[in-house]
Amino acid sequence: MYPGSFDPITNGHLDLIARASRLVDRLIVAILRNEAKAPLFSVEERMRMLEAVLHPYPNVEIATFEGLTVGYAAERGANVILRGIRAVSDYEYELQMALMNRRLRPEIETVFLMAGEAYSYISSRLVKEVARHGGDVSGLVPEQVCERLRWKLAGPA
């Protein structure tokens, strides 16, 4: 299972999904429902964006969840939680989460994949910030997402 907010999905996320889909029989891309984070896109909008870009991967399914990631992974029968690492700062945070998840559900492993070097600086937060200020985010997100960002931040033309 690859959990995240995917608000919005980036080319870095897509790279991890493509690589992970070759490593496992089934990959659940799980969108966390957490309105406390004040997402730009609704869960439904994020699901539609993911559906639009993940169709080339037949073993990838999209789901949503609330609560503890490791609890949802157990509920779905996932034995691996996939996390992407871009920098040392990601590793420190992700290590804490992985150790807590191991304490809660020792049968579920956390697997870290290093971000591809072309995507190591991309985050959803940074993409939204650049887009909010009129910067070009093409190449950082899939084209469908780029269009949705323009529409969401500027309103329909």
C-alpha positions in Angstrom: 0.0 0.0 0.0 1.2 3.5 -0.9 -0.6 6.0 1.4 -0.6 9.7 1.1 -2.6 12.8 0.6 -1.8 13.2 -3.1 -2.9 16.8 -3.0 -2.1 16.8 -5.9 -0.4 13.7 -7.3 3.1 14.7 -8.7 5.4 13.1 -11.2 7.5 12.0 -8.2 4.5 10.1 -6.9 3.9 8.6 -10.3 7.6 7.5 -10.5 7.3 5.7 -7.2 4.0 4.1 -8.3 5.4 2.9 -11.6 8.5 1.4 -9.9 6.5 -0.2 -7.0 3.9 -1.7 -9.4 6.8 -3.8 -10.8 7.7 -5.1 -7.4 4.4 -6.2 -6.1 1.4 -8.2 -7.3 -1.1 -5.5 -6.1 -0.5 -1.9 -5.1 -3.2 0.1 -3.3 -2.7 3.8 -3.7 -4.5 5.0 -0.6 -5.6 8.6 -0.2 -5.8 9.8 3.4 -9.0 11.6 4.3 -7.7 14.3 6.6 -9.7 17.5 6.3 -7.7 19.0 9.2 -4.9 19.5 6.7 -7.1 21.8 4.6 -6.4 20.1 1.2 -6.7 22.1 -2.0 -8.5 19.3 -3.7 -11.4 17.2 -2.3 -10.8 13.5 -1.9 -13.2 12.9 -4.9 -11.1 15.3 -7.0 -7.9 13.5 -6.0 -9.5 10.2 -6.8 -10.4 11.4 -10.3 -6.9 12.8 -10.9 -5.4 9.5 -9.8 -7.8 7.5 -12.0 -6.8 9.6 -15.0 -3.1 8.9 -14.7 -2.9 5.4 -13.2 -4.8 3.5 -15.9 -1.5 2.2 -17.4 -0.9 0.1 -14.2 -3.4 -2.8 -14.1 -2.3 -4.0 -10.7 -2.8 -0.6 -9.0 -6.0 0.2 -7.3 -7.1 3.5 -5.7 -8.8 3.7 -2.3 -9.4 6.2 0.5 -9.1 5.8 4.2 -9.2 7.6 7.5 -7.3 6.9 10.7 -4.1 5.0 11.2 -2.3 4.0 8.0 -1.1 0.7 9.5 -4.7 -0.1 10.6 -6.0 0.4 7.1 -3.1 -1.6 5.6 -4.0 -4.5 7.9 -7.7 -4.2 7.0 -6.9 -4.4 3.3 -4.5 -7.4 3.8 -1.4 -5.3 2.7 1.8 -6.6 4.1 4.0 -3.7 3.0 3.6 0.1 3.3 5.6 1.9 0.7 7.1 5.3 1.5 9.1 7.6 -0.8 12.3 9.2 0.5 13.6 12.4 -1.1 16.1 13.6 1.4 17.5 12.9 4.9 14.8 15.0 6.4 12.2 12.7 4.9 14.0 9.7 6.3 14.0 11.0 9.9 10.2 11.5 9.9 9.5 8.3 8.0 11.7 6.3 10.3 9.7 7.4 13.3 6.4 6.5 11.5 7.8 3.1 10.4 8.9 2.2 13.9 5.6 3.1 15.4 3.8 1.1 12.7 6.0 -1.8 13.4 5.1 -1.6 17.1 1.4 -1.5 16.3 1.5 -4.2 13.5 4.8 -6.1 13.4 3.6 -8.2 10.5 3.5 -5.2 8.2 6.8 -4.0 6.8 7.6 -0.4 5.7 9.7 -0.3 2.5 11.4 3.0 1.5 12.1 3.8 -2.1 14.4 6.6 -3.0 12.9 9.3 -5.2 14.3 9.4 -8.7 16.9 12.1 -8.9 14.7 14.1 -11.4 11.9 14.2 -8.7 13.9 14.5 -5.5 12.8 18.1 -4.9 9.2 17.8 -5.8 6.5 17.9 -3.2 2.7 18.5 -3.4 3.1 21.4 -1.1 5.8 23.0 -3.2 3.8 22.4 -6.4 0.8 24.2 -4.9 2.9 27.1 -3.8 4.5 27.6 -7.2 1.1 27.3 -8.9 -0.6 29.7 -6.5 2.0 32.3 -7.5 1.6 31.7 -11.3 4.7 29.6 -11.7 4.9 26.9 -14.3 4.4 23.4 -12.8 4.3 21.5 -16.1 6.9 18.7 -15.9 6.3 18.5 -12.1 2.8 17.0 -12.3 0.8 15.1 -15.0 -0.8 17.4 -17.6 -4.3 16.6 -16.4 -3.2 17.7 -12.9 -1.6 20.9 -14.3 -5.0 21.8 -15.9 -6.9 21.1 -12.6 -4.4 23.2 -10.7 -4.9 26.2 -13.1 -8.6 25.8 -12.9 -8.7 25.4 -9.1 -6.4 28.4 -8.4 -7.6 30.8 -11.1 -11.1 29.7 -11.7 -12.5 28.7 -15.1 -11.3 30.8 -18.0 
